[in-house]
Amino acid sequence: MIIDQEEKFKLIFDKIQEKQTEQNMFNTFLEVYPAEWKQLKITFSKFNRSKQFGKSIPLPKPEVSLRKEIRVWLKKQ
C-alpha cells in the first residue's frame, strides 16, 4: 500500500510530458519514488517469508500490484 497514493499519482501524471500510459507512469514512479518502491518490495518479501507451509494467501508481486493501482487510477481520470 502506498501512502498518499492519489497525490503521488497526480504528480507523476502532471510530470509526464508525453502520453500518460500505464507503462510511463510505472517507470516514472520508480524514478521519482524509489523509497516507496523499495518499501513495497520489502513488504512483499516479508509476507512471502512469513507464510506457513500449506497455507497460501496470494499476494500479487509488487510490479503487478503497482501496475493495477495505476491502471485503476488512470481509469478514474
NORSUL-V74640 format. One line per field, one symbol per residue. phi: phi as a letter, one per 20 degrees, with the letter a starting at -180 (. if undefined). Layout:
# NORSUL-V74640
phi->???
This chain:
# NORSUL-V74640
phi->.dflggffffffgfffeefedgffffffgffecffffffffffffffffefegndddfcffgffffffffgffffff
